[in-house]
């Protein structure tokens, strides 16, 4: 494909390993380069050994609100009381 995938071209850019090693050295880091999958796994293992930071995990918990049933019962009782006052007590007065 002359234009590449969707018009994008792949380009090879040479690594400046000397500069990368220098940057790693000056910043207190390490330079890694993997040329195979096995080397990459070995690098991951070494990085895992270097990692000293504890990871904090934030857990989200979904809460279910349970106020609706008591609220609906309260509203229903309030409406029932109002209906009784308007209709029943007027028809059958207490005194």
C-alpha positions in Angstrom: 0.0 0.0 0.0 1.8 3.2 -1.1 -0.1 5.6 1.1 -0.2 3.3 4.1 -3.2 2.6 6.2 -5.7 5.5 5.9 -3.0 7.7 4.3 -0.5 7.2 7.2 3.0 6.0 6.6 5.2 4.0 8.8 8.6 5.5 9.3 11.7 4.1 10.9 13.3 6.5 13.3 16.6 5.4 14.7 17.0 5.4 18.5 19.6 7.6 20.0 20.5 5.1 22.7 23.4 7.1 24.0 21.2 10.1 24.7 18.5 7.9 26.3 21.1 6.3 28.6 22.5 9.7 29.5 19.0 11.0 30.4 18.3 7.9 32.5 21.6 8.3 34.3 21.1 12.0 35.0 17.6 11.5 36.3 18.4 8.5 38.5 16.5 6.1 36.3 17.4 3.1 34.2 17.4 2.6 30.5 15.8 -0.6 29.2 15.6 -1.9 25.6 13.8 -5.1 24.6 14.5 -6.7 21.3 12.3 -9.7 21.9 9.2 -10.7 23.9 11.4 -12.6 26.4 13.6 -9.6 27.0 10.5 -7.5 27.5 9.2 -9.9 30.2 12.5 -9.8 31.9 12.4 -6.0 31.9 8.9 -6.1 33.4 10.1 -8.4 36.1 13.0 -6.0 36.9 10.7 -3.0 37.0 8.3 -4.8 39.3 11.3 -5.4 41.7 12.2 -1.7 41.6 8.7 -0.5 42.3 8.4 0.5 45.9 5.3 2.7 45.8 2.1 1.3 47.4 -0.9 1.5 45.2 -4.1 2.9 46.6 -7.2 1.5 45.2 -10.4 3.5 45.2 -13.5 1.4 45.4 -16.9 2.7 44.5 -19.9 1.2 46.1 -23.3 1.7 44.7 -25.8 2.4 47.4 -29.5 1.8 47.2 -31.8 4.5 48.7 -34.5 2.9 50.8 -36.5 6.0 51.8 -39.2 5.7 49.1 -41.3 3.0 50.7 -41.7 4.7 54.1 -42.2 8.0 52.4 -45.0 6.6 50.2 -46.6 5.0 53.2 -46.4 8.3 55.1 -47.9 10.3 52.2 -50.7 7.7 51.8 -51.5 7.9 55.5 -51.5 11.7 55.4 -53.9 11.7 52.4 -56.1 9.1 54.1 -56.3 11.3 57.2 -57.2 14.3 55.1 -59.9 12.4 53.3 -61.3 11.1 56.5 -61.4 14.6 58.0 -63.1 16.0 54.9 -65.6 13.3 54.1 -66.3 11.0 57.1 -66.2 13.5 59.9 -68.4 15.9 58.0 -71.0 13.2 57.5 -70.7 11.7 61.0 -69.6 14.5 63.3 -68.0 13.3 66.6 -70.1 15.5 68.9 
